[in-house]
């Protein structure tokens, strides 16, 4: 979702991951992780990357939000999730029954 939008913006700007990384002073691997949803950026980092890509973070987030709304409840995460992941259940404290 967010990573997909960042990648679209990067390609539209005609930049490689390496060029974005150098300009943002981050690793190319980090750019790749952002684009593949394996890492979520801080607000500061999102603003920095978007500035380099020539786009506004608010515009990128609006596209992500529109995608989330159209895809239903499963689209409520920014990063990609593991469909096989088990959601932990709250533990019950002893003596509360």
Backbone as CSV, one residue per row, in Angstrom:
resi,resn,N_x,N_y,N_z,CA_x,CA_y,CA_z,C_x,C_y,C_z
1,UNK,0.815,-1.189,0.000,0.000,0.000,0.000,0.864,1.261,0.000
2,UNK,1.432,1.614,1.150,2.287,2.794,1.192,3.508,2.577,0.309
3,UNK,4.085,1.387,0.422,5.257,1.072,-0.397,4.956,1.133,-1.881
4,UNK,3.788,0.645,-2.259,3.393,0.691,-3.665,3.306,2.130,-4.161
5,UNK,2.739,2.998,-3.337,2.610,4.410,-3.718,3.977,5.094,-3.786
6,UNK,4.861,4.751,-2.868,6.205,5.328,-2.921,6.939,4.876,-4.174
7,UNK,6.788,3.609,-4.524,7.442,3.100,-5.726,6.883,3.788,-6.968
8,UNK,5.561,3.941,-7.048,4.946,4.637,-8.186,5.498,6.055,-8.309
9,UNK,5.604,6.746,-7.174,6.119,8.115,-7.179,7.589,8.141,-7.612
10,UNK,8.362,7.153,-7.161,9.780,7.092,-7.542,9.919,6.871,-9.035
11,UNK,9.151,5.939,-9.573,9.219,5.665,-11.004,8.755,6.870,-11.824
12,UNK,7.710,7.536,-11.354,7.214,8.736,-12.031,8.276,9.833,-12.040
13,UNK,9.056,9.906,-10.961,10.127,10.900,-10.870,11.351,10.485,-11.692
14,UNK,11.352,9.249,-12.181,12.466,8.770,-12.990,13.729,8.501,-12.187
15,UNK,13.549,8.106,-10.938,14.689,7.865,-10.057,14.840,6.378,-9.749
16,UNK,16.079,5.972,-9.517,16.338,4.613,-9.059,16.293,4.609,-7.534
17,UNK,16.215,3.416,-6.966,16.281,3.306,-5.510,17.596,3.886,-4.999
18,UNK,18.658,3.649,-5.722,19.978,4.154,-5.321,19.993,5.680,-5.296
19,UNK,19.411,6.304,-6.303,19.372,7.773,-6.347,18.566,8.340,-5.188
20,UNK,17.439,7.729,-4.881,16.635,8.175,-3.737,17.436,8.011,-2.458
21,UNK,18.087,6.869,-2.324,18.868,6.582,-1.116,19.973,7.611,-0.906
22,UNK,20.700,7.917,-1.956,21.802,8.882,-1.839,21.263,10.245,-1.436
23,UNK,20.203,10.681,-2.094,19.639,12.002,-1.800,19.037,12.080,-0.397
24,UNK,18.460,10.970,0.080,17.838,10.952,1.408,18.829,10.576,2.509
25,UNK,20.038,10.198,2.094,21.077,9.752,3.035,20.633,8.532,3.835
26,UNK,20.076,7.576,3.089,19.669,6.297,3.654,20.213,5.201,2.737
27,UNK,20.076,3.961,3.150,20.579,2.871,2.306,19.561,2.508,1.220
28,UNK,20.073,1.960,0.125,19.197,1.492,-0.929,18.326,0.352,-0.408
29,UNK,18.882,-0.436,0.500,18.134,-1.537,1.087,16.914,-1.023,1.861
30,UNK,17.090,0.109,2.546,15.969,0.696,3.295,14.879,1.158,2.326
31,UNK,15.279,1.759,1.214,14.300,2.181,0.204,13.529,0.967,-0.296
32,UNK,14.241,-0.120,-0.561,13.601,-1.348,-1.015,12.618,-1.869,0.038
33,UNK,13.024,-1.853,1.295,12.141,-2.322,2.371,10.883,-1.461,2.461
34,UNK,11.027,-0.149,2.273,9.859,0.733,2.281,8.909,0.354,1.156
35,UNK,9.466,0.174,-0.047,8.639,-0.118,-1.213,7.961,-1.475,-1.139
36,UNK,8.575,-2.416,-0.450,7.995,-3.755,-0.341,7.179,-3.950,0.942
37,UNK,7.012,-2.879,1.717,6.190,-2.948,2.918,6.823,-3.719,4.060
38,UNK,8.128,-3.914,4.009,8.810,-4.633,5.090,9.299,-3.680,6.170
39,UNK,9.200,-2.391,5.919,9.613,-1.373,6.884,8.640,-0.212,6.748
40,UNK,8.262,0.371,7.862,7.402,1.558,7.845,8.243,2.773,8.186
41,UNK,8.108,3.842,7.402,8.920,5.028,7.671,8.365,5.847,8.829
42,UNK,9.246,6.590,9.477,8.786,7.593,10.431,8.156,8.723,9.625
43,UNK,7.437,9.590,10.289,6.845,10.734,9.595,7.949,11.577,8.962
44,UNK,9.023,11.805,9.704,10.136,12.589,9.183,10.712,11.949,7.919
45,UNK,10.893,10.640,7.949,11.450,9.942,6.793,10.491,9.979,5.613
46,UNK,9.192,9.816,5.872,8.205,9.889,4.798,8.241,11.264,4.138
47,UNK,8.306,12.309,4.949,8.381,13.667,4.404,9.641,13.863,3.574
48,UNK,10.768,13.346,4.066,12.041,13.485,3.366,12.010,12.757,2.017
49,UNK,11.537,11.526,2.015,11.491,10.738,0.779,10.521,11.377,-0.216
50,UNK,9.370,11.798,0.255,8.396,12.431,-0.640,8.934,13.718,-1.248
51,UNK,9.658,14.482,-0.466,10.262,15.719,-0.982,11.216,15.386,-2.126
52,UNK,12.017,14.341,-1.947,12.958,13.906,-2.986,12.212,13.428,-4.228
53,UNK,11.080,12.775,-4.025,10.296,12.256,-5.139,9.453,13.327,-5.819
54,UNK,9.446,14.518,-5.252,8.688,15.613,-5.850,7.190,15.479,-5.648
55,UNK,6.809,14.870,-4.543,5.395,14.701,-4.246,5.142,15.070,-2.790
56,UNK,3.889,15.189,-2.443,3.544,15.525,-1.061,3.171,14.264,-0.309
57,UNK,3.627,14.177,0.926,3.287,13.030,1.761,1.773,12.929,1.929
58,UNK,1.110,14.067,2.026,-0.352,14.040,2.196,-1.029,13.412,0.987
59,UNK,-0.498,13.651,-0.193,-1.057,13.047,-1.402,-0.839,11.544,-1.433
60,UNK,0.357,11.118,-1.036,0.667,9.689,-0.980,-0.243,9.001,0.030
61,UNK,-0.381,9.607,1.204,-1.233,9.016,2.241,-2.702,9.002,1.838
62,UNK,-3.139,10.015,1.107,-4.530,10.040,0.634,-4.785,8.878,-0.317
63,UNK,-3.814,8.563,-1.174,-3.968,7.427,-2.086,-4.004,6.119,-1.304
64,UNK,-3.166,6.013,-0.283,-3.164,4.817,0.561,-4.507,4.687,1.262
65,UNK,-5.000,5.791,1.809,-6.280,5.762,2.519,-7.420,5.367,1.578
66,UNK,-7.402,5.895,0.362,-8.446,5.547,-0.601,-8.397,4.059,-0.934
67,UNK,-7.221,3.502,-1.033,-7.066,2.077,-1.298,-7.582,1.260,-0.122
68,UNK,-7.272,1.722,1.103,-7.712,1.008,2.295,-9.225,0.984,2.384
69,UNK,-9.854,2.091,2.111,-11.307,2.187,2.199,-11.951,1.285,1.160
70,UNK,-11.399,1.259,-0.042,-12.001,0.449,-1.102,-11.742,-1.037,-0.923
71,UNK,-10.704,-1.401,-0.171,-10.391,-2.822,-0.004,-11.007,-3.416,1.261
72,UNK,-11.679,-2.620,2.051,-12.350,-3.127,3.237,-11.434,-3.261,4.434
73,UNK,-11.894,-3.938,5.484,-11.159,-4.020,6.745,-9.764,-4.631,6.619
74,UNK,-9.560,-5.540,5.669,-8.244,-6.158,5.532,-7.218,-5.138,5.039
75,UNK,-7.663,-4.035,4.493,-6.740,-3.034,3.975,-6.341,-1.992,4.993
76,UNK,-6.564,-2.242,6.254,-6.315,-1.234,7.266,-4.883,-1.213,7.789
77,UNK,-3.975,-1.906,7.153,-2.581,-1.837,7.563,-1.788,-1.127,6.492
78,UNK,-0.768,-0.410,6.895,0.058,0.298,5.920,1.047,-0.668,5.287
79,UNK,1.732,-1.457,6.100,2.674,-2.435,5.565,1.946,-3.701,5.175
80,UNK,2.618,-4.515,4.407,2.034,-5.801,4.041,2.097,-6.729,5.239
81,UNK,1.084,-7.562,5.364,1.055,-8.474,6.502,1.166,-9.904,6.017
82,UNK,1.578,-10.760,6.892,1.685,-12.180,6.600,0.307,-12.799,6.776
83,UNK,-0.279,-13.351,5.699,-1.624,-13.929,5.822,-1.664,-15.140,6.742
84,UNK,-0.503,-15.719,7.027,-0.450,-16.890,7.903,-0.168,-16.518,9.353
85,UNK,-0.018,-15.235,9.620,0.299,-14.797,10.973,-0.888,-15.051,11.898
86,UNK,-0.586,-15.385,13.123,-1.613,-15.628,14.135,-1.707,-14.383,15.010
87,UNK,-2.907,-13.890,15.192,-3.103,-12.730,16.045,-3.059,-13.184,17.492
88,UNK,-2.142,-12.624,18.287,-2.067,-13.054,19.689,-3.322,-12.658,20.446
89,UNK,-3.752,-13.549,21.306,-4.917,-13.283,22.146,-4.444,-12.693,23.467
90,UNK,-5.228,-11.800,24.061,-4.831,-11.239,25.349,-4.710,-12.339,26.397
91,UNK,-3.675,-12.232,27.195,-3.513,-13.252,28.232,-4.457,-12.943,29.394
92,UNK,-4.896,-13.997,30.033,-5.782,-13.834,31.181,-4.929,-13.867,32.428
93,UNK,-5.159,-12.908,33.288,-4.420,-12.896,34.556,-5.032,-13.903,35.511
94,UNK,-4.181,-14.535,36.270,-4.666,-15.505,37.243,-5.421,-14.817,38.366
95,UNK,-6.420,-15.494,38.831,-7.163,-14.975,39.965,-8.196,-13.939,39.607
96,UNK,-8.490,-13.768,38.334,-9.481,-12.772,37.937,-10.826,-13.419,37.621
97,UNK,-10.917,-14.747,37.711,-12.180,-15.443,37.413,-13.127,-15.373,38.572
